[in-house]
Amino acid sequence: MSGKQVSAIFWVTIMVLFSIQITNASTTYNVGDGAGWTLGASNWPNGKTFKTGDILVFKYPKGVHNVVIVNKANYDNCNASGKTFSSGNDSISLGKGTNYFICGIPGHCSGGLKMAVTAN
């Protein structure tokens, strides 16, 4: 192979890898937009398309709320049995399928602080 052929193969390989990286890039979303993770956030995913690996950032006053990743049954029953985040600025990567989140502070989930997000 000549030097020009090796150079061309090199650049084609770099461009293919770059395009793969771009198509697999995740998107970061601030849950609730400017309002953050608060009552009424359950409707926030409506009209949005999420991919596996996208990042949801839950912003809220530390100590006022938290975020608990739960299964469907615990989501439906507001049972805060799952992985809990409480920093007030939690970044959570979406898994494939429906991801369920609730606030585990007593009364908050039953008051509407819960959200289901489906990622393809």
Buried (B, 14 or more C-beta within 10 A) or exposed (E): EEEEEEEEEEEEEEEEEEEEEEEEEBEEBBBBEEBBBBBEBBEBBEEEEBEEBBEBBBBBEEEEBBBBBBEEEBBEEBBBEBEBBBEBEBEBEBEEEEBBBBBBBEEBBEEBBBBBBEBE
